[in-house]
Amino acid sequence: MVARRCTGGRRRRALRRRRARDWRRRARRRPGVGRARPRRLGRLGVVEPGGARGLLQRRCAGDRRGAAGRRGASMIVLSGASLVLPDRILSPGTLTIENGRIAEIRPDAPSTSHPGSHFAFHGHYIVPGFIDVHVHGVEGFDSLDAPTTGHGDPVAVIAARLPRYGVTAFCPTTVACGPAALRGVLDQVRRARETPGPRSARVLPAHLESNFINPDYSGAQPSGCLRSPRAALGSRGSSAKASAEREDFEAADILAEIERAAPDVGIVTLAPELDGGLDLVLWLTARGHRVSLGHSAATYDEALAAIAAGAKHATHLFNRMPPLGHRAPGLAGAILQTDEVAAEIICDGAHVHPALIRTAIAAKRPSHVIAITDATAVSGLPVGARASLGGRPIVGGEETALLADGTTIAGSRLTMDRAFQTLVGSVGLSLVDAATICATTPARELGLVGHGVLAPDTVADLVVLDANLTVVQTYLGGQIIYSRNNQPLAPV
């Protein structure tokens, strides 16, 4: 009897592996899905050439949490919903979760003999968990805030607040700051990844909107913190001390902090046209960081040179860069035509007009566009709410976050659920393409194999949406980490 049970288990595992291979083959046949050509393998998966070493050096925090949660975990069956798959919508469909991963996807109703919990979601959609690679804060908390006795680390608080918006993983994002402040936030990122909070989104390596951006396109970035790439690379080993109050630090001090916390630094935004900018691209990519072009006045040729040097990412396309011109395509033109670069777009319909979002997606295809929020501490709060961005006061405007002057845009009030709604509504994308831009593309670009897609044998990070595309439940590693009104739906 024991031998027969073991043989049956091997057969079931082999069947699941075959089904997973079939799904991956079908996804690769769909235009724009699965086109990445990997170079290196790591613990989290495949990294594109020039991808972030930090994403691979430390095991994903959520993997450890998932492993702990899997002990004694029962099977979960979600049925009746429209499943947004990589190549189509399966409606109605049944999705089975076992041991933190998607065990099976079926077009028919489940058998009542399944052990564990069975939830019926008729009239709902299930999509892969959203991944936001550019988020400064939410609901009154900024990544550069100091830890407090009452709330603890702001990065951990942000991680706990994001699942209600469908986010299952995110890159804590900073504005330009001094080395002391940078050290503080990177220490928070490390702690959040090593010891994940309960019912929290996965904390990925940070995104630094760095000190090495163009002052003419700095926007709400503090100009006193901006430095020259040439000075950073030419004054290595500086003994100058950083000050949290005064901006009297050396450029090299910023690179020293990046080196110190290398596994927790993922994306670094810079302006390649600055003196030493290309050398800094080479320096960062050689250390495994993902270089992003943004807050920049780079010409078309300067942008192409940076891409050739290893830049793979573009920070909020069209914002804080020269407009696309028919005689001077500039940085935006280089990004639109280059498959090696994945482009962020703030999908609130205010930072970029929906028609131009459609144009960018048509040019680059969903597989090379990443929906971001550029969320700030006023995201998730009412219009008129006040908070801070890197220590500077901001207010929630009607459409965006603003500095205290009331005119300078300082990020957004957007959340990822609303970004998804904008893509489907105002922009007019299919649910499949919207899910690709909000989950699949960022997962692939960051090397998160097994994330960002609904398919057998992938991690069960997913979101249940109602007919209005509002978040009902968020799952991380097969565990419910958010349920609307704090009331999980009753099993069938």
C-alpha positions as CSV (number, residue, x, y, z in Angstrom):
1,M,0.0,0.0,0.0
2,V,2.8,2.4,0.9
3,A,4.6,1.7,-2.4
4,R,1.4,2.4,-4.4
5,R,0.8,5.7,-2.6
6,C,4.4,6.8,-3.3
7,T,4.1,5.8,-7.0
8,G,0.8,7.8,-7.2
9,G,2.5,10.8,-5.7
10,R,5.3,10.6,-8.3
11,R,2.8,10.4,-11.1
12,R,0.9,13.5,-9.8
13,R,4.1,15.5,-9.5
14,A,5.2,14.4,-13.0
15,L,1.8,15.4,-14.4
16,R,2.1,18.8,-12.8
17,R,5.6,19.3,-14.2
18,R,4.3,18.4,-17.7
19,R,1.4,20.8,-17.4
20,A,3.7,23.6,-16.2
21,R,6.0,23.0,-19.3
22,D,3.0,23.2,-21.6
23,W,1.9,26.5,-20.1
24,R,5.3,28.0,-20.4
25,R,5.5,26.9,-24.1
26,R,2.1,28.5,-24.8
27,A,3.2,31.7,-23.1
28,R,6.4,31.9,-25.1
29,R,4.3,31.6,-28.3
30,R,2.3,34.6,-27.4
31,P,3.9,37.8,-28.8
32,G,5.6,39.8,-26.1
33,V,5.5,37.1,-23.4
34,G,8.6,35.2,-22.4
35,R,10.9,36.8,-24.9
36,A,13.6,37.6,-22.4
37,R,16.9,35.9,-23.1
38,P,18.5,35.0,-19.7
39,R,22.2,35.1,-19.0
40,R,22.6,34.1,-15.4
41,L,20.6,31.9,-13.0
42,G,20.2,32.9,-9.3
43,R,18.1,31.8,-6.3
44,L,15.2,34.0,-7.4
45,G,15.5,33.0,-11.1
46,V,16.8,34.5,-14.3
47,V,18.4,37.9,-14.5
48,E,18.6,39.7,-17.8
49,P,22.1,40.8,-18.9
50,G,22.9,43.7,-16.7
51,G,20.2,42.7,-14.1
52,A,20.4,43.4,-10.4
53,R,22.7,41.1,-8.5
54,G,21.1,42.2,-5.3
55,L,17.9,40.6,-6.4
56,L,19.7,37.2,-6.4
57,Q,22.2,37.5,-3.5
58,R,19.6,37.4,-0.7
59,R,16.8,34.9,-0.8
60,C,13.4,36.5,-1.3
61,A,11.9,37.4,2.1
62,G,8.5,36.0,1.0
63,D,10.1,32.7,0.1
64,R,11.1,32.2,3.8
65,R,7.7,33.3,5.0
66,G,6.0,31.0,2.5
67,A,8.1,28.1,3.7
68,A,7.1,28.7,7.2
69,G,3.4,29.1,6.3
70,R,3.4,25.9,4.3
71,R,3.9,23.7,7.3
72,G,0.6,22.0,7.6
73,A,-1.0,24.2,5.0
74,S,-4.1,22.8,3.4
75,M,-5.2,23.0,-0.2
76,I,-7.1,26.1,-1.3
77,V,-9.5,26.0,-4.3
78,L,-10.7,29.2,-6.0
79,S,-13.5,28.6,-8.5
80,G,-15.9,30.4,-10.7
81,A,-13.8,33.5,-11.4
82,S,-12.4,34.6,-14.7
83,L,-8.7,33.7,-14.6
84,V,-6.4,36.2,-16.3
85,L,-3.7,33.9,-17.8
86,P,-0.7,35.0,-19.8
87,D,-2.4,34.4,-23.2
88,R,-6.1,34.5,-22.5
89,I,-8.9,34.7,-20.0
90,L,-10.3,31.4,-18.7
91,S,-13.9,31.9,-17.7
92,P,-15.1,30.3,-15.6
93,G,-12.0,28.7,-14.2
94,T,-10.7,26.9,-11.2
95,L,-7.3,27.5,-9.6
96,T,-5.9,25.2,-7.0
97,I,-3.2,26.3,-4.5
98,E,-1.1,23.8,-2.7
99,N,2.1,24.4,-0.6
100,G,2.2,28.0,-1.5
101,R,2.1,27.5,-5.3
102,I,-0.5,27.1,-8.0
103,A,-0.9,23.4,-8.4
104,E,-3.5,23.3,-11.1
105,I,-5.6,25.5,-13.4
106,R,-8.7,24.0,-14.9
107,P,-11.6,25.3,-17.1
108,D,-14.2,23.2,-15.3
109,A,-15.7,23.1,-11.8
110,P,-13.6,21.4,-9.1
111,S,-14.5,18.1,-7.6
112,T,-16.2,18.4,-4.2
113,S,-13.8,15.7,-3.0
114,H,-10.9,18.2,-2.8
115,P,-9.6,18.6,0.8
116,G,-9.1,22.1,2.3
117,S,-10.9,25.4,1.6
118,H,-13.0,26.1,-1.5
119,F,-13.9,29.7,-2.3
120,A,-16.4,30.6,-5.0
121,F,-15.7,33.8,-6.9
122,H,-18.4,34.0,-9.5
123,G,-18.4,37.4,-11.3
124,H,-14.8,38.1,-10.1
125,Y,-11.4,38.2,-11.8
126,I,-8.2,36.6,-10.5
127,V,-4.9,38.2,-11.7
128,P,-1.3,37.8,-10.7
129,G,-0.2,40.0,-7.7
130,F,0.9,43.5,-8.7
131,I,4.6,44.4,-8.5
132,D,5.4,48.1,-8.0
133,V,9.0,48.9,-8.7
134,H,8.6,52.7,-7.9
135,V,6.8,53.5,-4.7
136,H,8.0,56.2,-2.2
137,G,5.3,55.7,0.3
138,V,1.6,55.3,1.1
139,E,-1.1,56.3,3.7
140,G,1.1,58.9,5.5
141,F,4.4,57.0,5.5
142,D,7.5,57.8,3.4
143,S,10.4,55.5,2.9
144,L,12.8,58.1,4.1
145,D,10.9,58.8,7.4
146,A,12.8,57.9,10.5
147,P,11.6,54.8,12.5
148,T,9.3,55.6,15.3
149,T,8.4,53.8,18.6
150,G,4.7,53.6,17.7
151,H,5.0,52.3,14.1
152,G,8.6,50.9,13.7
153,D,10.3,51.0,10.4
154,P,8.4,53.0,7.7
155,V,9.4,50.5,5.0
156,A,7.8,47.7,7.0
157,V,4.7,49.8,7.5
158,I,4.5,50.5,3.8
159,A,4.8,46.7,3.1
160,A,1.9,46.1,5.4
161,R,-0.3,48.8,3.8
162,L,0.2,47.8,0.1
163,P,-1.7,44.5,-0.1
164,R,-5.0,46.2,0.2
165,Y,-4.2,47.7,-3.2
166,G,-3.3,44.3,-4.7
167,V,0.5,44.7,-4.3
168,T,2.4,41.5,-3.5
169,A,5.9,42.9,-4.0
170,F,7.5,46.3,-4.3
171,C,10.8,48.2,-4.5
172,P,11.0,50.9,-1.7
173,T,12.0,54.0,-3.5
174,T,14.0,57.0,-2.3
175,V,14.6,60.6,-3.6
176,A,18.1,62.0,-3.6
177,C,19.3,62.2,0.0
178,G,22.4,62.3,2.1
179,P,24.4,59.2,3.0
180,A,23.1,59.0,6.5
181,A,19.5,59.0,5.4
182,L,20.3,56.5,2.6
183,R,22.0,54.2,5.1
184,G,18.9,54.3,7.3
185,V,16.5,53.3,4.6
186,L,18.7,50.6,3.2
187,D,19.0,49.2,6.7
188,Q,15.2,49.1,6.9
189,V,15.1,47.3,3.5
190,R,17.5,44.7,4.8
191,R,15.5,44.1,8.0
192,A,12.2,43.9,6.1
193,R,13.6,41.3,3.7
194,E,15.3,39.3,6.5
195,T,12.3,39.4,8.8
196,P,9.1,39.9,6.8
197,G,6.1,41.2,8.6
198,P,2.9,39.2,8.7
199,R,0.3,40.0,6.0
200,S,2.8,42.2,4.2
201,A,4.0,42.5,0.6
202,R,7.4,41.2,-0.3
203,V,10.1,43.8,0.0
204,L,12.4,43.8,-3.0
205,P,15.8,45.6,-3.3
206,A,15.4,49.4,-3.2
207,H,15.0,51.8,-6.1
208,L,17.2,54.8,-5.7
209,E,16.3,57.9,-7.6
210,S,19.8,58.8,-7.0
211,N,21.9,61.9,-6.4
212,F,23.3,61.7,-9.9
213,I,20.4,63.2,-11.8
214,N,20.2,66.4,-13.9
215,P,19.4,69.5,-11.8
216,D,17.4,70.9,-14.7
217,Y,15.1,67.9,-14.6
218,S,15.2,67.2,-10.8
219,G,11.5,68.1,-10.2
220,A,10.8,67.6,-6.5
221,Q,14.2,66.1,-5.8
222,P,16.2,68.2,-3.3
223,S,18.7,70.1,-5.4
224,G,21.1,70.4,-2.5
225,C,21.6,66.6,-2.5
226,L,22.6,66.3,-6.2
227,R,26.2,65.4,-7.0
228,S,28.5,64.8,-10.0
229,P,29.1,61.2,-11.1
230,R,32.7,62.2,-12.0
231,A,33.3,63.5,-8.5
232,A,31.8,60.3,-7.0
233,L,34.1,58.1,-9.0
234,G,37.1,60.3,-8.7
235,S,37.1,60.8,-4.9
236,R,36.7,57.2,-3.7
237,G,37.8,56.7,-0.2
238,S,36.8,60.2,1.0
239,S,36.8,60.6,4.7
240,A,34.2,63.3,4.7
241,K,31.4,62.7,7.3
242,A,27.8,62.8,6.4
243,S,25.3,65.0,8.2
244,A,21.6,64.2,8.4
245,E,20.8,68.0,8.6
246,R,23.3,69.6,6.3
247,E,24.1,68.6,2.8
248,D,27.9,68.7,3.2
249,F,28.7,65.2,2.1
250,E,30.9,64.0,-0.7
251,A,29.6,62.3,-3.8
252,A,31.7,59.3,-3.1
253,D,29.9,58.8,0.2
254,I,26.7,57.8,-1.7
255,L,28.6,55.1,-3.7
256,A,30.1,53.9,-0.4
257,E,26.6,53.3,1.0
258,I,25.5,51.6,-2.2
259,E,28.5,49.2,-1.9
260,R,27.9,48.6,1.8
261,A,24.3,47.6,1.2
262,A,24.7,46.1,-2.3
263,P,22.3,43.2,-2.0
264,D,19.5,45.6,-1.0
265,V,20.0,48.1,-3.9
266,G,18.2,47.0,-7.0
267,I,17.5,49.9,-9.4
268,V,19.5,53.2,-9.5
269,T,18.2,56.1,-11.6
270,L,20.7,58.5,-13.1
271,A,21.3,61.0,-15.9
272,P,23.9,59.6,-18.3
273,E,24.7,62.9,-19.9
274,L,26.3,64.3,-16.7
275,D,30.1,64.3,-16.6
276,G,31.1,60.8,-15.7
277,G,27.6,59.5,-16.2
278,L,28.6,56.7,-18.6
279,D,31.4,55.6,-16.3
280,L,28.9,55.4,-13.5
281,V,26.6,53.2,-15.6
282,L,29.5,50.9,-16.1
283,W,30.5,51.0,-12.4
284,L,26.9,50.1,-11.3
285,T,26.2,47.4,-13.8
286,A,29.6,45.8,-13.1
287,R,28.3,45.4,-9.5
288,G,25.0,43.9,-10.6
289,H,22.7,46.9,-10.1
290,R,20.0,47.7,-12.6
291,V,20.6,51.2,-14.1
292,S,17.6,53.3,-15.0
293,L,17.7,56.4,-17.2
294,G,15.6,59.3,-15.8
295,H,15.5,62.9,-14.5
296,S,17.7,63.5,-17.5
297,A,18.2,65.8,-20.5
298,A,20.1,63.1,-22.5
299,T,20.1,63.4,-26.2
300,Y,19.1,60.4,-28.4
301,D,22.7,59.5,-29.0
302,E,23.7,60.0,-25.3
303,A,20.8,57.7,-24.3
304,L,21.8,55.0,-26.8
305,A,25.4,55.2,-25.4
306,A,24.1,54.6,-21.9
307,I,22.0,51.7,-23.1
308,A,25.1,50.2,-24.8
309,A,26.9,50.6,-21.5
310,G,24.3,48.5,-19.7
311,A,21.3,50.6,-18.8
312,K,18.2,48.4,-18.9
313,H,15.5,50.5,-17.4
314,A,13.8,53.9,-17.8
315,T,12.3,55.9,-14.9
316,H,8.7,57.2,-15.5
317,L,8.9,57.6,-19.2
318,F,7.9,61.1,-20.5
319,N,8.2,62.7,-17.0
320,R,11.2,64.8,-16.1
321,M,12.8,64.4,-19.5
322,P,12.6,66.5,-22.7
323,P,9.5,66.0,-24.7
324,L,9.6,63.6,-27.7
325,G,10.4,65.7,-30.8
326,H,10.2,64.7,-34.5
327,R,13.6,66.2,-35.1
328,A,15.1,65.6,-31.7
329,P,13.8,62.3,-30.3
330,G,15.9,62.6,-27.2
331,L,15.8,60.2,-24.3
332,A,12.1,59.3,-24.8
333,G,12.7,58.4,-28.4
334,A,15.7,56.1,-27.5
335,I,13.6,54.4,-24.9
336,L,10.6,53.8,-27.2
337,Q,12.7,52.2,-29.9
338,T,15.0,50.0,-27.7
339,D,13.9,46.5,-26.7
340,E,16.8,46.3,-24.2
341,V,15.1,48.8,-22.0
342,A,11.9,48.3,-20.0
343,A,10.0,51.6,-19.5
344,E,8.1,52.6,-16.4
345,I,5.0,54.7,-16.9
346,I,2.9,56.3,-14.2
347,C,-0.5,55.1,-15.1
348,D,-2.8,57.6,-13.4
349,G,-3.9,59.3,-16.6
350,A,-2.5,62.6,-15.2
351,H,1.3,62.3,-15.4
352,V,0.9,60.8,-18.9
353,H,-2.2,61.1,-21.1
354,P,-4.0,57.8,-21.8
355,A,-3.5,58.3,-25.5
356,L,0.3,58.5,-25.0
357,I,0.3,55.5,-22.7
358,R,-1.4,53.6,-25.6
359,T,1.2,54.9,-28.0
360,A,4.1,53.8,-25.8
361,I,2.7,50.3,-25.3
362,A,2.1,50.0,-29.0
363,A,5.7,50.9,-29.6
364,K,7.3,48.8,-26.9
365,R,4.7,46.1,-26.5
366,P,3.4,45.1,-23.0
367,S,6.4,42.9,-22.4
368,H,8.7,46.0,-22.2
369,V,6.4,48.4,-20.3
370,I,6.1,48.5,-16.5
371,A,3.1,50.2,-14.8
372,I,4.2,52.1,-11.7
373,T,2.5,54.4,-9.2
374,D,5.4,56.7,-8.1
375,A,3.2,56.7,-5.0
376,T,4.0,59.1,-2.1
377,A,2.8,59.3,1.5
378,V,-0.4,61.0,0.3
379,S,-1.4,58.0,-1.8
380,G,-4.4,56.3,-0.3
381,L,-5.3,59.5,1.6
382,P,-8.0,62.2,0.8
383,V,-7.3,65.2,-1.4
384,G,-5.7,67.9,0.8
385,A,-3.9,65.4,3.0
386,R,-0.4,66.5,4.1
387,A,2.7,64.3,4.5
388,S,6.4,64.4,3.5
389,L,8.6,63.2,0.6
390,G,12.2,62.8,1.7
391,G,11.6,65.2,4.5
392,R,10.0,67.9,2.4
393,P,6.3,68.8,3.0
394,I,3.9,67.6,0.3
395,V,0.1,67.9,-0.2
396,G,-2.4,65.7,-2.0
397,G,-3.7,67.5,-5.0
398,E,-6.7,66.6,-7.1
399,E,-4.6,64.4,-9.4
400,T,-1.0,64.4,-8.1
401,A,1.1,65.0,-5.1
402,L,2.5,68.6,-4.9
403,L,5.3,70.4,-3.0
404,A,4.3,73.1,-0.5
405,D,4.4,75.7,-3.4
406,G,1.2,74.1,-4.7
407,T,2.6,73.8,-8.3
408,T,5.6,71.5,-8.4
409,I,4.5,67.9,-8.9
410,A,6.1,65.6,-6.3
411,G,5.0,62.1,-7.3
412,S,1.5,60.8,-7.4
413,R,-1.5,59.9,-5.3
414,L,-1.9,56.6,-7.3
415,T,-2.2,53.1,-6.0
416,M,-1.7,49.9,-8.1
417,D,-5.4,48.9,-8.1
418,R,-6.3,52.3,-9.7
419,A,-3.4,51.9,-12.1
420,F,-4.9,48.6,-13.3
421,Q,-8.3,50.2,-13.6
422,T,-6.8,53.1,-15.6
423,L,-5.1,50.7,-18.0
424,V,-8.3,48.8,-18.6
425,G,-10.6,51.8,-18.6
426,S,-9.1,55.0,-19.9
427,V,-6.2,53.4,-21.9
428,G,-8.4,50.6,-23.2
429,L,-6.1,47.6,-22.7
430,S,-7.3,44.0,-22.4
431,L,-7.2,42.5,-19.0
432,V,-4.3,40.2,-20.2
433,D,-2.2,43.1,-21.3
434,A,-2.9,45.1,-18.2
435,A,-1.9,42.1,-16.0
436,T,1.3,41.8,-18.1
437,I,2.2,45.4,-17.5
438,C,1.3,45.4,-13.8
439,A,2.8,42.0,-12.9
440,T,4.5,39.9,-15.6
441,T,6.9,42.4,-17.0
442,P,8.2,43.7,-13.7
443,A,8.6,40.2,-12.4
444,R,10.6,39.2,-15.5
445,E,12.7,42.3,-15.5
446,L,13.7,41.9,-11.9
447,G,14.5,38.2,-12.3
448,L,11.6,36.9,-10.2
449,V,11.1,33.6,-11.8
450,G,7.8,32.0,-10.8
451,H,6.2,35.3,-10.0
452,G,3.9,37.7,-12.0
453,V,1.9,35.1,-13.8
454,L,-0.9,32.6,-13.2
455,A,0.4,29.2,-14.3
456,P,0.9,25.8,-12.8
457,D,3.9,25.5,-10.5
458,T,4.3,29.3,-10.0
459,V,4.2,31.1,-6.7
460,A,0.6,31.8,-5.6
461,D,0.9,35.6,-5.3
462,L,-2.5,36.7,-6.7
463,V,-5.3,39.2,-6.4
464,V,-9.1,38.7,-6.6
465,L,-10.9,41.6,-8.1
466,D,-14.6,42.2,-8.3
467,A,-16.5,43.2,-11.4
468,N,-15.4,46.8,-10.9
469,L,-11.7,45.7,-10.7
470,T,-11.6,46.6,-6.9
471,V,-9.5,44.4,-4.7
472,V,-11.4,41.8,-2.8
473,Q,-8.6,39.5,-1.6
474,T,-4.8,39.4,-1.9
475,Y,-2.8,36.2,-1.6
476,L,0.9,35.9,-1.0
477,G,2.4,32.4,-1.2
478,G,-1.1,31.0,-1.1
479,Q,-2.0,32.8,2.2
480,I,-4.6,35.5,2.4
481,I,-2.8,38.7,3.4
482,Y,-5.7,41.1,2.7
483,S,-9.5,40.7,2.6
484,R,-11.9,43.5,2.0
485,N,-13.7,44.6,5.2
486,N,-11.3,42.3,7.0
487,Q,-13.8,39.4,6.4
488,P,-12.5,36.5,4.4
489,L,-15.2,34.9,2.2
490,A,-16.7,31.8,3.6
491,P,-15.6,28.5,2.1
492,V,-18.2,26.7,-0.1
